[in-house]
């Protein structure tokens, strides 16, 4: 399935069903009074988080989403059927923006999280609602509330704890495949990875059941990536939710840049793309250690990074060298960073649209629309 992390769609809730104007009658009793029932409420358009999804491709080829209208009220005081809600499944990590104002409306961060993006119209009232002591045969009724329609932009930022950043062919995909069950394409030419890859990394030495983290590998970066060059710039946003960024550097690829210069270039591109990325915890991983000759001067390579206060790991993914200490340290950093995050739970008030209907983020429950 094609990986798509941005798309635009139009959403429209259901119109409220009109109330009925009706008068009851029977043989020998032609004037039993009004019995027109209320219409049904219009359906809502609701985004629902699904952990099994990892792309927006399911929404890319269909651009209009409309919930069902409420049915008209009936005689004998019968209420019309409410319009069915339209649930739109989206991947975890999806951000929803109002296309016109570019305002962030919600973020879907949990499996099963629900967000009512467009509230259905209120039900219309039948004429039996307007009976009073002095008004016994009302013909008044309401037609039902209007639907809500607007365009939204969806943007997916994958949720991962650790993100790999590096130049093409630095060994990011090989590293991910060796520490997780992910199987990204690996080859000896640049830009083998064309889309972000996720893998769950278990650390059984710490806890065989619960110690794990999610790592993300994005396509290789090149100089000028923050300005749109290369492939990786399209996926830099997927590093913004990570807790630590691993700079994967090949110390034996000195065609243009030394390892120190390679790190400086990568750091500049990430910082230029987002201030959020500039504040992330960092670790440097030097790959392909198995091909180093016996007299290779590792101190010359590592000392500039130590001077910057960076943690350095020397590994060989193919030879399985240095992977266990790296996984343990990354898990520790992820765990420490997680403790700093204030986790909120329950409903979060979202605001009020011009239509007058309330919309809010809920965790596992329907939105309270006041209908």
SELUM-783612 format. One record per residue (C-alpha): x, y, z; residue in one letter. Coordinates in steps of 0.001 Angstrom, whole numbers. Layout:
N
        X        Y        Z  r
        X        Y        Z  A
...
//
This chain:
371
        X        Y        Z  r
        0        0        0  X
     1319     3421     -955  X
     2549     5486     1992  X
      680     8802     2177  X
     1104    11135     5136  X
     -834    14200     3926  X
    -4214    14595     2277  X
    -7234    16897     2176  X
   -10888    15890     2441  X
   -14305    17529     2736  X
   -16592    16547     5617  X
   -20307    17206     5983  X
   -22577    16204     8846  X
   -26196    15166     8399  X
   -29083    17631     8299  X
   -31593    17349    11120  X
   -34911    15781    10081  X
   -37932    18120     9959  X
   -40728    17845    12471  X
   -44154    16610    11368  X
   -47389    18600    11222  X
   -50139    16076    11831  X
   -53508    15841    13588  X
   -54913    12643    15025  X
   -58351    11518    14033  X
   -60541     8459    14358  X
   -64032     7405    13417  X
   -66540     9545    15253  X
   -63626    11507    16753  X
   -62191    13749    14032  X
   -60433    16225    16331  X
   -58105    14366    18676  X
   -55444    17015    18543  X
   -51929    17371    17063  X
   -49689    14302    16985  X
   -46792    15338    14746  X
   -43508    13833    15984  X
   -39991    15218    16013  X
   -37480    14570    13254  X
   -34303    12616    13767  X
   -30960    14238    14586  X
   -28428    14419    11774  X
   -25421    12107    11857  X
   -22002    13277    13058  X
   -18681    12915    11253  X
   -16207    11358    13681  X
   -12496    10588    13336  X
   -11478     7376    15108  X
    -7894     6337    15843  X
    -6863     2869    14634  X
    -3543     1398    15704  X
    -3543    -1009    12746  X
    -3293     1841    10217  X
       16     3506     9359  X
     -861     5590     6288  X
    -3562     7997     5087  X
    -3828     6246     1730  X
    -7339     5025     2610  X
    -8535     8657     2541  X
    -6482     9776     -432  X
    -8758     8477    -3182  X
   -12062     9554    -1646  X
   -12373    13233     -885  X
   -16010    13791      258  X
   -17413    12299     3476  X
   -21035    12965     4421  X
   -22997    11600     7351  X
   -26632    10540     7020  X
   -29484    13038     7340  X
   -32111    12604    10038  X
   -35505    11279     8959  X
   -38731    13278     9044  X
   -40969    12942    12086  X
   -44098    10826    11813  X
   -47697    10949    12962  X
   -48894     9457    16247  X
   -46000    11224    17953  X
   -43380     9040    16220  X
   -39838    10431    16178  X
   -37921    10147    12933  X
   -34845     7921    12758  X
   -31577     9649    13636  X
   -28963     9804    10906  X
   -26108     7328    11311  X
   -22748     8733    12340  X
   -19973     8488     9771  X
   -16797     7163    11402  X
   -13539     7808     9550  X
   -10628     5588    10690  X
    -7239     7314    10785  X
    -3757     6215    11923  X
    -2435     7072    15362  X
     -522    10337    15099  X
    -2920    12058    12671  X
    -3301    15823    12992  X
    -6454    17497    11666  X
    -6333    21120    10468  X
    -9062    23437     9245  X
    -8026    23965     5639  X
    -9219    27572     5483  X
    -7692    28895     8713  X
    -4953    26243     9114  X
    -6027    25922    12751  X
    -5178    22637    14446  X
    -8500    21050    15392  X
    -7314    17833    16985  X
    -4626    15173    17225  X
    -5456    11481    17283  X
    -2881     9993    19650  X
    -4544     6850    21027  X
    -6151     3738    19637  X
    -9928     4175    19821  X
    -9759     7930    20445  X
   -12756     9693    18873  X
   -13115    13259    17672  X
   -16400    14712    16406  X
   -15231    16971    13598  X
   -18697    17919    12289  X
   -21792    17777    14514  X
   -25083    16711    12961  X
   -28013    19110    12794  X
   -30490    19156    15676  X
   -33806    17398    15227  X
   -36797    19401    14035  X
   -39796    19660    16355  X
   -43276    18402    15459  X
   -46430    20401    15986  X
   -47413    18474    19121  X
   -44517    20307    20835  X
   -46368    23620    20424  X
   -49630    22700    22158  X
   -50623    25148    24917  X
   -53777    25780    26899  X
   -54781    28531    24496  X
   -53328    27040    21319  X
   -54839    23581    20911  X
   -54301    23063    17158  X
   -50809    24386    16330  X
   -49370    24002    12858  X
   -45944    25258    13847  X
   -42931    22999    13430  X
   -39194    23319    12800  X
   -37320    21972     9807  X
   -34270    20670    11658  X
   -30786    22023    12159  X
   -28468    22593     9226  X
   -25541    20332     8509  X
   -21934    21468     8994  X
   -19572    21261     6003  X
   -15958    22332     5599  X
   -12593    21141     4317  X
    -9862    19681     6513  X
    -6211    18835     5972  X
    -4866    15652     7519  X
    -1198    15282     8374  X
      341    12127     9786  X
     3302    12210    12133  X
     4289     8692    13038  X
     4543     8032    16751  X
     7951     6603    17595  X
    10235     6850    20610  X
    13530     6838    18713  X
    14259     8304    15291  X
    17198     7468    13029  X
    18696    10351    11039  X
    21602    10023     8643  X
    22851    10302     5109  X
    21886     7735     2456  X
    23692     4398     2874  X
    24776     5199     6443  X
    23289     1915     7686  X
    19999     3080     9234  X
    17834      411     7634  X
    20317    -2335     8442  X
    20393    -1202    12064  X
    16591    -1184    12303  X
    16330    -4645    10775  X
    18890    -6050    13237  X
    17338    -4693    16426  X
    13660    -5181    15527  X
    11372    -7359    13426  X
    11067    -4647    10774  X
    12266    -5648     7314  X
    13011    -2485     5346  X
    14551    -2763     1905  X
    18353    -2855     2132  X
    20718    -2382     -808  X
    24120     -883    -1569  X
    22838     2207    -3364  X
    21534     5555    -2069  X
    17861     6214    -1316  X
    16949     2566     -899  X
    14473     3623     1799  X
    11674     5624      183  X
     9177     5777     3068  X
     9466     5833     6876  X
     9827     2433     8520  X
     8814     1523    12070  X
    10091    -1293    14247  X
     9461    -2386    17839  X
    12742    -2937    19678  X
    12606    -5304    22643  X
    15136    -5044    25474  X
    14734    -8372    27327  X
    17816    -7776    29487  X
    15878    -5044    31315  X
    12459    -6705    31297  X
    11456    -9584    29020  X
     7822    -8464    28927  X
     7572    -4682    29084  X
    10938    -3180    28104  X
    10610    -2042    24496  X
    10479     1075    22355  X
     9480     2015    18809  X
    12196     3131    16389  X
    11628     4994    13117  X
    13901     5068    10093  X
    13287     7843     7572  X
    14792     8160     4081  X
    18353     9433     4028  X
    18953    13164     4309  X
    21217    15274     2159  X
    22508    18809     2549  X
    19639    21228     1902  X
    16987    18757     3047  X
    15280    21395     5196  X
    14813    23470     2022  X
    13263    20596      105  X
    16218    18782    -1421  X
    16311    15011    -1601  X
    13703    12582     -302  X
    14110    12803     3462  X
    12758    16345     3783  X
     9246    15080     3106  X
     9448    12859     6182  X
    11338    14995     8701  X
     8030    15680    10446  X
     7979    12045    11541  X
    10922    12729    13865  X
     9050    15465    15754  X
     7252    13055    18090  X
    10364    11070    18991  X
    12065    11378    22371  X
    15612    10874    21109  X
    17267    11172    17704  X
    20037     8761    16763  X
    22528    10238    14307  X
    23688     7247    12266  X
    27069     8034    10721  X
    29302     5909     8524  X
    32874     6750     9643  X
    34334     5158     6498  X
    32502     7323     3977  X
    34799    10304     3675  X
    34099    11171       58  X
    32972    14661      944  X
    32500    14992     4708  X
    34324    13795     7793  X
    32122    12175    10468  X
    32237    15407    12476  X
    31169    17445     9439  X
    28474    14898     8624  X
    27003    15333    12103  X
    27152    19131    11816  X
    25340    19007     8474  X
    22622    16702     9776  X
    22170    18811    12895  X
    21822    21953    10785  X
    19159    20396     8566  X
    17096    19171    11517  X
    17381    22487    13343  X
    16461    24457    10216  X
    13396    22284     9691  X
    12009    22578    13216  X
    12990    24093    16553  X
    11312    21090    18114  X
    13882    18785    16528  X
    16707    20984    17780  X
    15651    20329    21387  X
    15618    16514    21147  X
    18021    14275    23044  X
    20803    13011    20762  X
    22987     9972    20436  X
    25680     9327    17825  X
    26070     5841    16366  X
    29127     4992    14298  X
    28297     2087    12001  X
    30185     -633    10097  X
    32765    -1120    12841  X
    33442    -4634    11575  X
    35299    -3331     8503  X
    37704    -1169    10514  X
    41365    -2275    10287  X
    43178    -3171    13491  X
    45104      116    13532  X
    42057     2305    12867  X
    42204     5510    14930  X
    38805     5530    16651  X
    39905     8226    19070  X
    40381    10672    16204  X
    36816    10009    15081  X
    35116    10032    18482  X
    36902    12857    20313  X
    35064    15713    18480  X
    31732    14191    19518  X
    32817    13799    23120  X
    33836    17454    23103  X
    30227    18286    22237  X
    28980    16224    25174  X
    27413    13558    22955  X
    27101     9880    23761  X
    28800     7668    21166  X
    28174     4041    20285  X
    30380     2036    17972  X
    28434     -781    16334  X
    28286    -3273    13505  X
    24702    -4231    12734  X
    25743    -7047    10415  X
    28209    -8544    12906  X
    25879    -7874    15858  X
    28537    -5823    17645  X
    27546    -3183    20206  X
    23790    -3542    19649  X
    22847    -4681    23170  X
    24449    -1678    24969  X
    22885      660    22403  X
    19384     -773    22941  X
    19708     -590    26718  X
    20839     3022    26624  X
    18121     4083    24195  X
    15480     2422    26358  X
    16827     4261    29426  X
    16693     7606    27627  X
    13176     6939    26350  X
    12076     5945    29852  X
    13631     9070    31382  X
    12066    11356    28792  X
     8699     9708    29291  X
     8791    10618    32973  X
     9051    14289    32013  X
     5889    14246    29941  X
     2663    15200    31671  X
      101    12713    30506  X
    -3445    14017    30416  X
    -6481    11755    30266  X
   -10218    12178    29803  X
   -12035    14667    27628  X
   -10322    17768    26306  X
   -12476    20728    25386  X
   -11948    21572    21747  X
   -13877    24793    21190  X
   -17025    25946    19360  X
   -17568    26334    15633  X
   -19579    29147    14031  X
   -22504    26766    13542  X
   -23130    26866    17287  X
   -22506    23147    17794  X
   -19997    22002    20310  X
   -17136    19771    19288  X
   -14596    18142    21544  X
   -11978    15439    21828  X
   -13072    12356    23718  X
   -11231     9209    24692  X
   -13408     6228    23889  X
   -16798     7986    24129  X
   -19151     9866    21853  X
   -19076    13631    21774  X
   -21745    15367    23833  X
   -23605    17349    21209  X
   -26388    18592    23435  X
   -29057    17120    21178  X
//
